[in-house]
Every structure is written in structure tokens, then in C-alpha cells.
Amino acid sequence: MATKRDFYETLGVSKSASADEIKAAYRKMALKHHPDKNKEAGAEDKFKGINEAYQVLSDAQKRAAYDQYGHAAFDPSASGGMGGSPFRGGAAGQGPFNWSYQSSGGAGGSPFEGMDFNDPFDIFENIFSGGFGGGGQRRARYSMRIEFMEAVKGAEKVIEVEGKKKTIKIPPGANDGTRIRFDEFDITLDVKPSDTFKRDNYDLYVDQAISFATAALGGNVEVPTIEGALKVKVRPGTQSHSLIRLRGEGVQHLQARGKGDLYVRLVVRVPEKLNREQKRILEELQEVE
């Protein structure tokens, strides 16, 4: 039987982490490995493991049991060792997330009665969507693939769900994995990558090639932004891969004021072929250096 990974390690937190730190770590990890977004092999198993860890560490009583007994605290087959399994009262379950330990009464009963492991997708919904409608039934979930600029600037999309056309408003600043609640279902956005920009939260990064002469002597160069081309000044003696920060030229904050920044990485383009005059000038420069 394979050894289970430590719950604190699974969420990437220390054993002294606060409840808020555990919740924040769970949100980050669950979004990354949710099967609706992550199509890599094993993503669903990782997602379930993350939820199992969160269910234990977010509950003070379960966390105390785990700190004392480790994984054996939730394994009904565990026995022996330091006092044996704390669940001598018996157990019943279907899979790793549905165990319910029943007390048999008296001193030998389970001290953790009622500690049920819930469906990991329900845990995710409760954290990110504030619970469910429809008498506790899981809401229908759909994935929508959109263009990079549709996510950045917002858009309206008409889709057909259950035979009915629905208009979905995508707010400016949406990102890959953003979930939109709509009537009886949820839409998770799958954003296509941009050929021009790389996004990091609300900041953008773009590579801009400049000539060797411009890098050495300085000058102006046009760089792309999400609102169109913009002229920026290149200082004399600029080194390749230098960054220029353009404040407020990034992505609109989702449902909030303000924008991220745009970082322009200047990449010096070295000519592959030189004519006779160019070669002579560079040779003279080499002698001076």
C-alpha cells in the first residue's frame, strides 16, 4: 500500500499555519488542479488529495487527531502502535471521502463521531461559490473557451445550454479558471494563451526586439499594449533583457478599480549578416573597447 503524502505538505503550509493560511493555500491548489481546468493525467487524484487534506486541516478536531495519530486517525483498519486506532467503535464507508465513524457507546466508542469526509467537488463549490441551490443538488458546470483579449477586456458570448440560448457576460479582468454563476449552472472560463502577451495575475509581459544600434545609442520604439501601440524611450547603453515598467497598462482588476502593469522586456537583436561598412564600424568599436 502506497504511503499517503503529508497533509501539510499537500497544501504547502507549515504545521503552525493559521486557519486563514490553510484556506488560502487550499484555494490556490484546488484551482490549479481542478479537473475542469487541469487536463493533465492524475489531476483529479491530486484534486481529491488536496480536498482531503483541507477537510482535515480546516477542522480543529480533525487536525488535532491528525497531528497526534497521522493518517492512522482516519483509517478504520489501523490498530496497534501508540494506543491503536482511535476508531475502535467501528466504521462504514464508500471510498476515501465518504467514511462515517459511528460510536458504539461507552468508553470504547469513537471520540470522532460524525466526522464525515465529504465529496471533494462539494467542498470546492462551498469555498468558491458559497454553497448550492436546488436543495443541495450539485450545480451543472460547463467550460467555455474564450480568446485572451475577451478575458482581458470583457465580452458577451451567446451559448446554448439545455436547448436555450443564454447570454454570458464576461467581466473585464477574467482569467483562466474564473467561474461565472448563471441561473442554475456555472461557467468556468478556459482562456486561450496570447501570442504576444504573457499574463501573471493582472500584470502583463511582452518581449520587444530592438536593434543593436538602438540599444547602444538609445532611441524610441513602439511596443504593443492591450489598447494599441505605444512609444517608449530606450536609454543609451540598454542591455538585452532589460525591463521597462509601464504603470497601469496591464489588466483591469476583476470587479475592482485599478489595473496591473505592463513589463516590456527589451531583447537586443544582433545582426546575423554584416556588410563591409558595418563590419568596419564594429571592428573599430571593438578596438576602442
Residue, then its C-alpha position, 0 to 999 in steps of 0.5 A: m500500500a502506497t504511503k499517503r503524502d503529508f497533509y501539510e505538505t499537500l497544501g504547502v503550509s507549515k504545521s503552525a499555519s493559521a486557519d486563514e493560511i490553510k484556506a488560502a493555500y487550499r484555494k490556490m491548489a484546488l484551482k490549479h488542479h481542478p479537473d475542469k481546468n487541469k487536463e493533465a493525467g492524475a489531476e483529479d487524484k491530486f484534486k481529491g488529495i488536496n480536498e482531503a487534506y483541507q477537510v482535515l486541516s480546516d477542522a480543529q478536531k480533525r487536525a488535532a487527531y491528525d497531528q497526534y495519530g497521522h493518517a492512522a486517525f482516519d483509517p478504520s483498519a489501523s490498530g496497534g502502535m501508540g494506543g491503536s486506532p482511535f476508531r475502535g467503535g467501528a466504521a462504514g464507508q464508500g471510498p476515501f471521502n465518504w467514511s462515517y465513524q459511528s460510536s458504539g457507546g461507552a468508553g470504547g466508542s469513537p471520540f470522532e463521531g460524525m466526522d464525515f469526509n465529504d465529496p471533494f467537488d462539494i467542498f470546492e463549490n462551498i469555498f468558491s461559490g458559497g454553497f448550492g441551490g436546488g436543495g443541495q443538488r450539485r450545480a451543472r458546470y460547463s467550460m467555455r473557451i474564450e480568446f485572451m483579449e475577451a478575458v482581458k477586456g470583457a465580452e458577451k458570448v451567446i451559448e446554448v445550454e439545455g436547448k436555450k440560448k443564454t447570454i454570458k457576460i464576461p467581466p473585464g479582468a477574467n482569467d483562466g479558471t474564473r467561474i461565472r454563476f448563471d441561473e442554475f449552472d456555472i461557467t468556468l472560463d478556459v482562456k486561450p494563451s496570447d501570442t504576444f502577451k504573457r499574463d501573471n495575475y493582472d500584470l502583463y509581459v511582452d518581449q520587444a526586439i530592438s536593434f543593436a544600434t538602438a540599444a547602444l545609442g538609445g532611441n524610441v520604439e513602439v511596443p504593443t499594449i492591450e489598447g494599441a501601440l505605444k512609444v517608449k524611450v530606450r536609454p543609451g547603453t540598454q542591455s538585452h533583457s532589460l525591463i521597462r515598467l509601464r504603470g497601469e497598462g496591464v489588466q483591469h482588476l476583476q470587479a475592482r478599480g485599478k489595473g496591473d502593469l505592463y513589463v516590456r522586456l527589451v531583447v537586443r537583436v544582433p545582426e546575423k549578416l554584416n556588410r563591409e561598412q558595418k563590419r568596419i564600424l564594429e571592428e573599430l568599436q571593438e578596438v576602442e573597447 
